[in-house]
């Protein structure tokens, strides 16, 4: 994985293990929501979740995985 850089991701989530946990939970939530709505995703849920972390929309402080506006 070249983008986003790991140091950018760990600026929002303090360590790699927690990052994996946060991204996995959010990816499952994205996939379930898309399935419930009958939507087709253009990218994989994990990619979308990683991009949310990189954009600062998701971090370790909101482990309940509500998205910051």
N, CA, C and O atoms as a Tripos MOL2 file, in Angstrom:
@<TRIPOS>MOLECULE
protein
  276   275    69     0     0
PROTEIN
NO_CHARGES

@<TRIPOS>ATOM
      1 N           0.8500   -1.1720    0.0000 N.3       1 UNK1
      2 CA          0.0000    0.0000    0.0000 C.3       1 UNK1
      3 C           0.8930    1.2320    0.0000 C.2       1 UNK1
      4 O           1.6390    1.4640    0.9510 O.2       1 UNK1
      5 N           0.8180    2.0040   -1.0470 N.am      2 UNK2
      6 CA          1.6490    3.1940   -1.1680 C.3       2 UNK2
      7 C           0.9370    4.4550   -0.7230 C.2       2 UNK2
      8 O           1.5600    5.3730   -0.1910 O.2       2 UNK2
      9 N          -0.3630    4.5000   -0.9390 N.am      3 UNK3
     10 CA         -1.1140    5.6750   -0.5500 C.3       3 UNK3
     11 C          -2.3500    5.2510    0.2040 C.2       3 UNK3
     12 O          -2.9950    4.2870   -0.2100 O.2       3 UNK3
     13 N          -2.7070    5.8840    1.2390 N.am      4 UNK4
     14 CA         -1.9920    6.9480    1.9380 C.3       4 UNK4
     15 C          -0.8310    6.3800    2.7530 C.2       4 UNK4
     16 O          -0.8230    5.2010    3.1050 O.2       4 UNK4
     17 N           0.1290    7.2200    3.0410 N.am      5 UNK5
     18 CA          1.3090    6.7970    3.7870 C.3       5 UNK5
     19 C           0.9380    6.4000    5.2110 C.2       5 UNK5
     20 O           0.0360    6.9810    5.8150 O.2       5 UNK5
     21 N           1.6400    5.4100    5.7340 N.am      6 UNK6
     22 CA          1.3520    4.9000    7.0790 C.3       6 UNK6
     23 C           1.5120    5.9880    8.1310 C.2       6 UNK6
     24 O           0.7370    6.0320    9.0860 O.2       6 UNK6
     25 N           2.5020    6.8700    7.9800 N.am      7 UNK7
     26 CA          2.6840    7.9140    9.0000 C.3       7 UNK7
     27 C           1.5180    8.9010    9.0130 C.2       7 UNK7
     28 O           1.2140    9.4820   10.0550 O.2       7 UNK7
     29 N           0.8620    9.0970    7.8700 N.am      8 UNK8
     30 CA         -0.3230    9.9500    7.8500 C.3       8 UNK8
     31 C          -1.4790    9.2730    8.5830 C.2       8 UNK8
     32 O          -2.2070    9.9230    9.3320 O.2       8 UNK8
     33 N          -1.6450    7.9720    8.3660 N.am      9 UNK9
     34 CA         -2.7190    7.2300    9.0220 C.3       9 UNK9
     35 C          -2.5010    7.1590   10.5290 C.2       9 UNK9
     36 O          -3.4430    7.3030   11.3090 O.2       9 UNK9
     37 N          -1.2500    6.9360   10.9330 N.am     10 UNK10
     38 CA         -0.9820    6.8280   12.3700 C.3      10 UNK10
     39 C          -0.9990    8.1800   13.0750 C.2      10 UNK10
     40 O          -0.8920    8.2350   14.3000 O.2      10 UNK10
     41 N          -1.1300    9.2660   12.3250 N.am     11 UNK11
     42 CA         -1.3220   10.5600   12.9870 C.3      11 UNK11
     43 C          -2.7460   10.6720   13.5270 C.2      11 UNK11
     44 O          -2.9980   11.4520   14.4450 O.2      11 UNK11
     45 N          -3.6800    9.8990   12.9650 N.am     12 UNK12
     46 CA         -5.0690    9.8790   13.4350 C.3      12 UNK12
     47 C          -5.3470    8.7110   14.3680 C.2      12 UNK12
     48 O          -6.1450    8.8290   15.2980 O.2      12 UNK12
     49 N          -4.6930    7.5900   14.1220 N.am     13 UNK13
     50 CA         -4.8490    6.3930   14.9480 C.3      13 UNK13
     51 C          -3.4580    6.0520   15.4700 C.2      13 UNK13
     52 O          -2.5400    5.8660   14.6710 O.2      13 UNK13
     53 N          -3.2740    5.9640   16.7840 N.am     14 UNK14
     54 CA         -1.9360    5.9330   17.3730 C.3      14 UNK14
     55 C          -1.0370    4.7520   17.0060 C.2      14 UNK14
     56 O           0.1840    4.9090   16.9830 O.2      14 UNK14
     57 N          -1.5930    3.5940   16.7230 N.am     15 UNK15
     58 CA         -0.7130    2.4820   16.3570 C.3      15 UNK15
     59 C          -1.3680    1.6160   15.2880 C.2      15 UNK15
     60 O          -2.5700    1.7120   15.0390 O.2      15 UNK15
     61 N          -0.5610    0.7760   14.6660 N.am     16 UNK16
     62 CA         -1.0250   -0.0220   13.5320 C.3      16 UNK16
     63 C          -2.1060   -1.0220   13.9070 C.2      16 UNK16
     64 O          -3.0190   -1.2760   13.1220 O.2      16 UNK16
     65 N          -2.0100   -1.5820   15.0860 N.am     17 UNK17
     66 CA         -2.9950   -2.5870   15.5050 C.3      17 UNK17
     67 C          -4.3720   -1.9590   15.6820 C.2      17 UNK17
     68 O          -5.3830   -2.5300   15.2740 O.2      17 UNK17
     69 N          -4.4000   -0.7960   16.2840 N.am     18 UNK18
     70 CA         -5.6690   -0.0990   16.4400 C.3      18 UNK18
     71 C          -6.1810    0.3700   15.0800 C.2      18 UNK18
     72 O          -7.3870    0.3650   14.8330 O.2      18 UNK18
     73 N          -5.2750    0.7700   14.2070 N.am     19 UNK19
     74 CA         -5.6530    1.1890   12.8640 C.3      19 UNK19
     75 C          -6.3630    0.0570   12.1250 C.2      19 UNK19
     76 O          -7.3900    0.2800   11.4830 O.2      19 UNK19
     77 N          -5.8260   -1.1370   12.2120 N.am     20 UNK20
     78 CA         -6.4480   -2.3000   11.5720 C.3      20 UNK20
     79 C          -7.8440   -2.5270   12.1380 C.2      20 UNK20
     80 O          -8.7820   -2.8060   11.3910 O.2      20 UNK20
     81 N          -7.9810   -2.4080   13.4410 N.am     21 UNK21
     82 CA         -9.2790   -2.6040   14.0910 C.3      21 UNK21
     83 C         -10.2880   -1.5470   13.6370 C.2      21 UNK21
     84 O         -11.4190   -1.8800   13.2830 O.2      21 UNK21
     85 N          -9.8890   -0.3000   13.6480 N.am     22 UNK22
     86 CA        -10.7790    0.7960   13.2640 C.3      22 UNK22
     87 C         -11.1910    0.6570   11.8000 C.2      22 UNK22
     88 O         -12.3690    0.8020   11.4720 O.2      22 UNK22
     89 N         -10.2300    0.3790   10.9200 N.am     23 UNK23
     90 CA        -10.5280    0.2590    9.4960 C.3      23 UNK23
     91 C         -11.4220   -0.9480    9.2280 C.2      23 UNK23
     92 O         -12.3500   -0.8590    8.4240 O.2      23 UNK23
     93 N         -11.1580   -2.0640    9.8820 N.am     24 UNK24
     94 CA        -11.9820   -3.2620    9.6730 C.3      24 UNK24
     95 C         -13.4210   -3.0370   10.1180 C.2      24 UNK24
     96 O         -14.3580   -3.4290    9.4230 O.2      24 UNK24
     97 N         -13.5960   -2.4110   11.2690 N.am     25 UNK25
     98 CA        -14.9540   -2.1290   11.7530 C.3      25 UNK25
     99 C         -15.6930   -1.1980   10.8020 C.2      25 UNK25
    100 O         -16.8570   -1.4290   10.4780 O.2      25 UNK25
    101 N         -15.0220   -0.1610   10.3640 N.am     26 UNK26
    102 CA        -15.6650    0.8070    9.4650 C.3      26 UNK26
    103 C         -15.9620    0.1670    8.1070 C.2      26 UNK26
    104 O         -17.0050    0.4340    7.5110 O.2      26 UNK26
    105 N         -15.0580   -0.6650    7.6230 N.am     27 UNK27
    106 CA        -15.2800   -1.3330    6.3360 C.3      27 UNK27
    107 C         -16.5070   -2.2370    6.4050 C.2      27 UNK27
    108 O         -17.3000   -2.2780    5.4640 O.2      27 UNK27
    109 N         -16.6690   -2.9560    7.5070 N.am     28 UNK28
    110 CA        -17.8610   -3.7880    7.6720 C.3      28 UNK28
    111 C         -19.1240   -2.9280    7.6950 C.2      28 UNK28
    112 O         -20.1430   -3.2870    7.1050 O.2      28 UNK28
    113 N         -19.0420   -1.7980    8.3760 N.am     29 UNK29
    114 CA        -20.1890   -0.8950    8.4460 C.3      29 UNK29
    115 C         -20.5400   -0.3530    7.0500 C.2      29 UNK29
    116 O         -21.7160   -0.2750    6.6950 O.2      29 UNK29
    117 N         -19.5440    0.0130    6.2760 N.am     30 UNK30
    118 CA        -19.7660    0.5100    4.9210 C.3      30 UNK30
    119 C         -20.4150   -0.5690    4.0600 C.2      30 UNK30
    120 O         -21.3750   -0.3020    3.3370 O.2      30 UNK30
    121 N         -19.8880   -1.7840    4.1400 N.am     31 UNK31
    122 CA        -20.4190   -2.8900    3.3370 C.3      31 UNK31
    123 C         -21.8660   -3.2110    3.7160 C.2      31 UNK31
    124 O         -22.7060   -3.4350    2.8440 O.2      31 UNK31
    125 N         -22.1510   -3.2330    5.0120 N.am     32 UNK32
    126 CA        -23.5120   -3.5360    5.4690 C.3      32 UNK32
    127 C         -24.4940   -2.4540    5.0500 C.2      32 UNK32
    128 O         -25.6130   -2.7540    4.6360 O.2      32 UNK32
    129 N         -24.0840   -1.2090    5.1560 N.am     33 UNK33
    130 CA        -24.9490   -0.0980    4.7630 C.3      33 UNK33
    131 C         -25.2420   -0.1430    3.2680 C.2      33 UNK33
    132 O         -26.3840    0.0530    2.8510 O.2      33 UNK33
    133 N         -24.2240   -0.3980    2.4680 N.am     34 UNK34
    134 CA        -24.4140   -0.4770    1.0150 C.3      34 UNK34
    135 C         -25.3360   -1.6370    0.6550 C.2      34 UNK34
    136 O         -26.1840   -1.5120   -0.2290 O.2      34 UNK34
    137 N         -25.1720   -2.7530    1.3350 N.am     35 UNK35
    138 CA        -26.0290   -3.9090    1.0640 C.3      35 UNK35
    139 C         -27.4810   -3.6200    1.4530 C.2      35 UNK35
    140 O         -28.4050   -3.9570    0.7130 O.2      35 UNK35
    141 N         -27.6750   -2.9980    2.6100 N.am     36 UNK36
    142 CA        -29.0300   -2.6660    3.0610 C.3      36 UNK36
    143 C         -29.7340   -1.7110    2.0970 C.2      36 UNK36
    144 O         -30.9380   -1.8290    1.8660 O.2      36 UNK36
    145 N         -28.9910   -0.7800    1.5480 N.am     37 UNK37
    146 CA        -29.5660    0.2060    0.6380 C.3      37 UNK37
    147 C         -29.6160   -0.2880   -0.8100 C.2      37 UNK37
    148 O         -30.2210    0.3500   -1.6720 O.2      37 UNK37
    149 N         -28.9810   -1.4200   -1.0640 N.am     38 UNK38
    150 CA        -28.9430   -1.9450   -2.4200 C.3      38 UNK38
    151 C         -28.0170   -1.1720   -3.3350 C.2      38 UNK38
    152 O         -28.1930   -1.1740   -4.5530 O.2      38 UNK38
    153 N         -27.0300   -0.5120   -2.7510 N.am     39 UNK39
    154 CA        -26.0820    0.2870   -3.5190 C.3      39 UNK39
    155 C         -24.9070   -0.5690   -3.9650 C.2      39 UNK39
    156 O         -24.5510   -1.5490   -3.3110 O.2      39 UNK39
    157 N         -24.3220   -0.1910   -5.0650 N.am     40 UNK40
    158 CA        -23.1140   -0.8560   -5.5360 C.3      40 UNK40
    159 C         -21.9370    0.0760   -5.2470 C.2      40 UNK40
    160 O         -21.9550    1.2450   -5.6310 O.2      40 UNK40
    161 N         -20.9260   -0.4430   -4.5770 N.am     41 UNK41
    162 CA        -19.7580    0.3650   -4.2330 C.3      41 UNK41
    163 C         -18.7930    0.4270   -5.4100 C.2      41 UNK41
    164 O         -18.5810   -0.5690   -6.1030 O.2      41 UNK41
    165 N         -18.2160    1.5890   -5.6280 N.am     42 UNK42
    166 CA        -17.2460    1.7400   -6.7120 C.3      42 UNK42
    167 C         -15.8530    1.2940   -6.2830 C.2      42 UNK42
    168 O         -15.0160    0.9560   -7.1200 O.2      42 UNK42
    169 N         -15.6110    1.2960   -4.9840 N.am     43 UNK43
    170 CA        -14.3360    0.8410   -4.4320 C.3      43 UNK43
    171 C         -14.6150   -0.1540   -3.3200 C.2      43 UNK43
    172 O         -15.7430   -0.2630   -2.8390 O.2      43 UNK43
    173 N         -13.5850   -0.8770   -2.9180 N.am     44 UNK44
    174 CA        -13.7380   -1.8390   -1.8390 C.3      44 UNK44
    175 C         -13.9560   -1.1070   -0.5170 C.2      44 UNK44
    176 O         -13.4310   -0.0120   -0.3170 O.2      44 UNK44
    177 N         -14.7330   -1.7140    0.3860 N.am     45 UNK45
    178 CA        -15.0160   -1.0550    1.6680 C.3      45 UNK45
    179 C         -13.7590   -0.7190    2.4680 C.2      45 UNK45
    180 O         -13.7190    0.3090    3.1440 O.2      45 UNK45
    181 N         -12.7460   -1.5590    2.4030 N.am     46 UNK46
    182 CA        -11.5030   -1.2830    3.1400 C.3      46 UNK46
    183 C         -10.8270   -0.0290    2.5850 C.2      46 UNK46
    184 O         -10.3210    0.7950    3.3460 O.2      46 UNK46
    185 N         -10.8180    0.1110    1.2810 N.am     47 UNK47
    186 CA        -10.2290    1.3070    0.6610 C.3      47 UNK47
    187 C         -10.9760    2.5580    1.0920 C.2      47 UNK47
    188 O         -10.3610    3.5770    1.4070 O.2      47 UNK47
    189 N         -12.2900    2.4820    1.1070 N.am     48 UNK48
    190 CA        -13.0920    3.6310    1.5400 C.3      48 UNK48
    191 C         -12.8100    3.9750    3.0000 C.2      48 UNK48
    192 O         -12.6990    5.1490    3.3520 O.2      48 UNK48
    193 N         -12.6950    2.9570    3.8500 N.am     49 UNK49
    194 CA        -12.4230    3.1860    5.2720 C.3      49 UNK49
    195 C         -11.0390    3.7940    5.4790 C.2      49 UNK49
    196 O         -10.8800    4.7050    6.2910 O.2      49 UNK49
    197 N         -10.0390    3.3000    4.7530 N.am     50 UNK50
    198 CA         -8.6820    3.8560    4.8720 C.3      50 UNK50
    199 C          -8.6730    5.3140    4.4240 C.2      50 UNK50
    200 O          -8.0240    6.1550    5.0470 O.2      50 UNK50
    201 N          -9.3830    5.6080    3.3600 N.am     51 UNK51
    202 CA         -9.4420    6.9910    2.8860 C.3      51 UNK51
    203 C         -10.1320    7.9070    3.8900 C.2      51 UNK51
    204 O          -9.7710    9.0780    4.0060 O.2      51 UNK51
    205 N         -11.1220    7.3900    4.6190 N.am     52 UNK52
    206 CA        -11.7740    8.1880    5.6620 C.3      52 UNK52
    207 C         -10.7890    8.5200    6.7830 C.2      52 UNK52
    208 O         -10.8060    9.6280    7.3180 O.2      52 UNK52
    209 N          -9.9380    7.5700    7.1340 N.am     53 UNK53
    210 CA         -8.9150    7.8350    8.1530 C.3      53 UNK53
    211 C          -7.9390    8.8720    7.6230 C.2      53 UNK53
    212 O          -7.6010    9.8240    8.3270 O.2      53 UNK53
    213 N          -7.4840    8.6970    6.3940 N.am     54 UNK54
    214 CA         -6.5080    9.6250    5.8060 C.3      54 UNK54
    215 C          -7.0720   11.0380    5.6810 C.2      54 UNK54
    216 O          -6.3320   12.0150    5.7910 O.2      54 UNK54
    217 N          -8.3730   11.1480    5.4530 N.am     55 UNK55
    218 CA         -9.0080   12.4690    5.3420 C.3      55 UNK55
    219 C          -9.3410   13.0890    6.6960 C.2      55 UNK55
    220 O          -9.8080   14.2260    6.7610 O.2      55 UNK55
    221 N          -9.1020   12.3430    7.7800 N.am     56 UNK56
    222 CA         -9.3710   12.8540    9.1140 C.3      56 UNK56
    223 C         -10.8170   12.7210    9.5450 C.2      56 UNK56
    224 O         -11.2110   13.2960   10.5600 O.2      56 UNK56
    225 N         -11.6230   11.9700    8.7940 N.am     57 UNK57
    226 CA        -13.0360   11.7850    9.1370 C.3      57 UNK57
    227 C         -13.2210   10.7020   10.1970 C.2      57 UNK57
    228 O         -14.2690   10.6350   10.8400 O.2      57 UNK57
    229 N         -12.2280    9.8720   10.3780 N.am     58 UNK58
    230 CA        -12.3270    8.7380   11.2860 C.3      58 UNK58
    231 C         -11.0090    8.6270   12.0400 C.2      58 UNK58
    232 O          -9.9360    8.6370   11.4360 O.2      58 UNK58
    233 N         -11.0950    8.5200   13.3670 N.am     59 UNK59
    234 CA         -9.8720    8.3540   14.1530 C.3      59 UNK59
    235 C         -10.1490    7.4730   15.3610 C.2      59 UNK59
    236 O         -11.2550    6.9580   15.5230 O.2      59 UNK59
    237 N          -9.1520    7.3050   16.1970 N.am     60 UNK60
    238 CA         -9.2720    6.4030   17.3430 C.3      60 UNK60
    239 C         -10.2010    6.9410   18.4200 C.2      60 UNK60
    240 O         -10.7060    6.1710   19.2360 O.2      60 UNK60
    241 N         -10.4320    8.2350   18.4370 N.am     61 UNK61
    242 CA        -11.2850    8.7940   19.4840 C.3      61 UNK61
    243 C         -12.7580    8.4690   19.2760 C.2      61 UNK61
    244 O         -13.5470    8.5330   20.2180 O.2      61 UNK61
    245 N         -13.1300    8.1220   18.0560 N.am     62 UNK62
    246 CA        -14.5270    7.7770   17.7970 C.3      62 UNK62
    247 C         -14.6340    6.3080   17.4150 C.2      62 UNK62
    248 O         -14.9940    5.9680   16.2870 O.2      62 UNK62
    249 N         -14.3170    5.4460   18.3680 N.am     63 UNK63
    250 CA        -14.3560    4.0080   18.1150 C.3      63 UNK63
    251 C         -15.7620    3.4930   17.8570 C.2      63 UNK63
    252 O         -15.9270    2.3810   17.3550 O.2      63 UNK63
    253 N         -16.7840    4.2830   18.1920 N.am     64 UNK64
    254 CA        -18.1400    3.8650   17.8460 C.3      64 UNK64
    255 C         -18.3940    4.0690   16.3670 C.2      64 UNK64
    256 O         -19.4550    3.7060   15.8610 O.2      64 UNK64
    257 N         -17.4260    4.6480   15.6700 N.am     65 UNK65
    258 CA        -17.3940    4.7830   14.2180 C.3      65 UNK65
    259 C         -18.4620    5.7010   13.6490 C.2      65 UNK65
    260 O         -19.0240    5.4430   12.5850 O.2      65 UNK65
    261 N         -18.7290    6.7690   14.3720 N.am     66 UNK66
    262 CA        -19.5600    7.8090   13.7830 C.3      66 UNK66
    263 C         -18.6400    8.7310   13.0010 C.2      66 UNK66
    264 O         -17.5510    9.0590   13.4720 O.2      66 UNK66
    265 N         -19.0430    9.1400   11.8570 N.am     67 UNK67
    266 CA        -18.1880    9.9440   10.9820 C.3      67 UNK67
    267 C         -18.2460   11.4020   11.3940 C.2      67 UNK67
    268 O         -19.3160   11.9510   11.6600 O.2      67 UNK67
    269 N         -17.0530   12.0260   11.4420 N.am     68 UNK68
    270 CA        -16.9700   13.4350   11.7700 C.3      68 UNK68
    271 C         -17.3440   14.2420   10.5430 C.2      68 UNK68
    272 O         -16.8620   13.9530    9.4480 O.2      68 UNK68
    273 N         -18.1790   15.2330   10.6990 N.am     69 UNK69
    274 CA        -18.6220   16.0430    9.5570 C.3      69 UNK69
    275 C         -17.6200   17.0980    9.2020 C.2      69 UNK69
    276 O         -17.8370   17.8660    8.2650 O.2      69 UNK69
@<TRIPOS>BOND
     1     1     2 1
     2     2     3 1
     3     3     4 2
     4     3     5 am
     5     5     6 1
     6     6     7 1
     7     7     8 2
     8     7     9 am
     9     9    10 1
    10    10    11 1
    11    11    12 2
    12    11    13 am
    13    13    14 1
    14    14    15 1
    15    15    16 2
    16    15    17 am
    17    17    18 1
    18    18    19 1
    19    19    20 2
    20    19    21 am
    21    21    22 1
    22    22    23 1
    23    23    24 2
    24    23    25 am
    25    25    26 1
    26    26    27 1
    27    27    28 2
    28    27    29 am
    29    29    30 1
    30    30    31 1
    31    31    32 2
    32    31    33 am
    33    33    34 1
    34    34    35 1
    35    35    36 2
    36    35    37 am
    37    37    38 1
    38    38    39 1
    39    39    40 2
    40    39    41 am
    41    41    42 1
    42    42    43 1
    43    43    44 2
    44    43    45 am
    45    45    46 1
    46    46    47 1
    47    47    48 2
    48    47    49 am
    49    49    50 1
    50    50    51 1
    51    51    52 2
    52    51    53 am
    53    53    54 1
    54    54    55 1
    55    55    56 2
    56    55    57 am
    57    57    58 1
    58    58    59 1
    59    59    60 2
    60    59    61 am
    61    61    62 1
    62    62    63 1
    63    63    64 2
    64    63    65 am
    65    65    66 1
    66    66    67 1
    67    67    68 2
    68    67    69 am
    69    69    70 1
    70    70    71 1
    71    71    72 2
    72    71    73 am
    73    73    74 1
    74    74    75 1
    75    75    76 2
    76    75    77 am
    77    77    78 1
    78    78    79 1
    79    79    80 2
    80    79    81 am
    81    81    82 1
    82    82    83 1
    83    83    84 2
    84    83    85 am
    85    85    86 1
    86    86    87 1
    87    87    88 2
    88    87    89 am
    89    89    90 1
    90    90    91 1
    91    91    92 2
    92    91    93 am
    93    93    94 1
    94    94    95 1
    95    95    96 2
    96    95    97 am
    97    97    98 1
    98    98    99 1
    99    99   100 2
   100    99   101 am
   101   101   102 1
   102   102   103 1
   103   103   104 2
   104   103   105 am
   105   105   106 1
   106   106   107 1
   107   107   108 2
   108   107   109 am
   109   109   110 1
   110   110   111 1
   111   111   112 2
   112   111   113 am
   113   113   114 1
   114   114   115 1
   115   115   116 2
   116   115   117 am
   117   117   118 1
   118   118   119 1
   119   119   120 2
   120   119   121 am
   121   121   122 1
   122   122   123 1
   123   123   124 2
   124   123   125 am
   125   125   126 1
   126   126   127 1
   127   127   128 2
   128   127   129 am
   129   129   130 1
   130   130   131 1
   131   131   132 2
   132   131   133 am
   133   133   134 1
   134   134   135 1
   135   135   136 2
   136   135   137 am
   137   137   138 1
   138   138   139 1
   139   139   140 2
   140   139   141 am
   141   141   142 1
   142   142   143 1
   143   143   144 2
   144   143   145 am
   145   145   146 1
   146   146   147 1
   147   147   148 2
   148   147   149 am
   149   149   150 1
   150   150   151 1
   151   151   152 2
   152   151   153 am
   153   153   154 1
   154   154   155 1
   155   155   156 2
   156   155   157 am
   157   157   158 1
   158   158   159 1
   159   159   160 2
   160   159   161 am
   161   161   162 1
   162   162   163 1
   163   163   164 2
   164   163   165 am
   165   165   166 1
   166   166   167 1
   167   167   168 2
   168   167   169 am
   169   169   170 1
   170   170   171 1
   171   171   172 2
   172   171   173 am
   173   173   174 1
   174   174   175 1
   175   175   176 2
   176   175   177 am
   177   177   178 1
   178   178   179 1
   179   179   180 2
   180   179   181 am
   181   181   182 1
   182   182   183 1
   183   183   184 2
   184   183   185 am
   185   185   186 1
   186   186   187 1
   187   187   188 2
   188   187   189 am
   189   189   190 1
   190   190   191 1
   191   191   192 2
   192   191   193 am
   193   193   194 1
   194   194   195 1
   195   195   196 2
   196   195   197 am
   197   197   198 1
   198   198   199 1
   199   199   200 2
   200   199   201 am
   201   201   202 1
   202   202   203 1
   203   203   204 2
   204   203   205 am
   205   205   206 1
   206   206   207 1
   207   207   208 2
   208   207   209 am
   209   209   210 1
   210   210   211 1
   211   211   212 2
   212   211   213 am
   213   213   214 1
   214   214   215 1
   215   215   216 2
   216   215   217 am
   217   217   218 1
   218   218   219 1
   219   219   220 2
   220   219   221 am
   221   221   222 1
   222   222   223 1
   223   223   224 2
   224   223   225 am
   225   225   226 1
   226   226   227 1
   227   227   228 2
   228   227   229 am
   229   229   230 1
   230   230   231 1
   231   231   232 2
   232   231   233 am
   233   233   234 1
   234   234   235 1
   235   235   236 2
   236   235   237 am
   237   237   238 1
   238   238   239 1
   239   239   240 2
   240   239   241 am
   241   241   242 1
   242   242   243 1
   243   243   244 2
   244   243   245 am
   245   245   246 1
   246   246   247 1
   247   247   248 2
   248   247   249 am
   249   249   250 1
   250   250   251 1
   251   251   252 2
   252   251   253 am
   253   253   254 1
   254   254   255 1
   255   255   256 2
   256   255   257 am
   257   257   258 1
   258   258   259 1
   259   259   260 2
   260   259   261 am
   261   261   262 1
   262   262   263 1
   263   263   264 2
   264   263   265 am
   265   265   266 1
   266   266   267 1
   267   267   268 2
   268   267   269 am
   269   269   270 1
   270   270   271 1
   271   271   272 2
   272   271   273 am
   273   273   274 1
   274   274   275 1
   275   275   276 2
@<TRIPOS>SUBSTRUCTURE
     1 UNK1         2 RESIDUE 1 A UNK
     2 UNK2         6 RESIDUE 1 A UNK
     3 UNK3        10 RESIDUE 1 A UNK
     4 UNK4        14 RESIDUE 1 A UNK
     5 UNK5        18 RESIDUE 1 A UNK
     6 UNK6        22 RESIDUE 1 A UNK
     7 UNK7        26 RESIDUE 1 A UNK
     8 UNK8        30 RESIDUE 1 A UNK
     9 UNK9        34 RESIDUE 1 A UNK
    10 UNK10       38 RESIDUE 1 A UNK
    11 UNK11       42 RESIDUE 1 A UNK
    12 UNK12       46 RESIDUE 1 A UNK
    13 UNK13       50 RESIDUE 1 A UNK
    14 UNK14       54 RESIDUE 1 A UNK
    15 UNK15       58 RESIDUE 1 A UNK
    16 UNK16       62 RESIDUE 1 A UNK
    17 UNK17       66 RESIDUE 1 A UNK
    18 UNK18       70 RESIDUE 1 A UNK
    19 UNK19       74 RESIDUE 1 A UNK
    20 UNK20       78 RESIDUE 1 A UNK
    21 UNK21       82 RESIDUE 1 A UNK
    22 UNK22       86 RESIDUE 1 A UNK
    23 UNK23       90 RESIDUE 1 A UNK
    24 UNK24       94 RESIDUE 1 A UNK
    25 UNK25       98 RESIDUE 1 A UNK
    26 UNK26      102 RESIDUE 1 A UNK
    27 UNK27      106 RESIDUE 1 A UNK
    28 UNK28      110 RESIDUE 1 A UNK
    29 UNK29      114 RESIDUE 1 A UNK
    30 UNK30      118 RESIDUE 1 A UNK
    31 UNK31      122 RESIDUE 1 A UNK
    32 UNK32      126 RESIDUE 1 A UNK
    33 UNK33      130 RESIDUE 1 A UNK
    34 UNK34      134 RESIDUE 1 A UNK
    35 UNK35      138 RESIDUE 1 A UNK
    36 UNK36      142 RESIDUE 1 A UNK
    37 UNK37      146 RESIDUE 1 A UNK
    38 UNK38      150 RESIDUE 1 A UNK
    39 UNK39      154 RESIDUE 1 A UNK
    40 UNK40      158 RESIDUE 1 A UNK
    41 UNK41      162 RESIDUE 1 A UNK
    42 UNK42      166 RESIDUE 1 A UNK
    43 UNK43      170 RESIDUE 1 A UNK
    44 UNK44      174 RESIDUE 1 A UNK
    45 UNK45      178 RESIDUE 1 A UNK
    46 UNK46      182 RESIDUE 1 A UNK
    47 UNK47      186 RESIDUE 1 A UNK
    48 UNK48      190 RESIDUE 1 A UNK
    49 UNK49      194 RESIDUE 1 A UNK
    50 UNK50      198 RESIDUE 1 A UNK
    51 UNK51      202 RESIDUE 1 A UNK
    52 UNK52      206 RESIDUE 1 A UNK
    53 UNK53      210 RESIDUE 1 A UNK
    54 UNK54      214 RESIDUE 1 A UNK
    55 UNK55      218 RESIDUE 1 A UNK
    56 UNK56      222 RESIDUE 1 A UNK
    57 UNK57      226 RESIDUE 1 A UNK
    58 UNK58      230 RESIDUE 1 A UNK
    59 UNK59      234 RESIDUE 1 A UNK
    60 UNK60      238 RESIDUE 1 A UNK
    61 UNK61      242 RESIDUE 1 A UNK
    62 UNK62      246 RESIDUE 1 A UNK
    63 UNK63      250 RESIDUE 1 A UNK
    64 UNK64      254 RESIDUE 1 A UNK
    65 UNK65      258 RESIDUE 1 A UNK
    66 UNK66      262 RESIDUE 1 A UNK
    67 UNK67      266 RESIDUE 1 A UNK
    68 UNK68      270 RESIDUE 1 A UNK
    69 UNK69      274 RESIDUE 1 A UNK
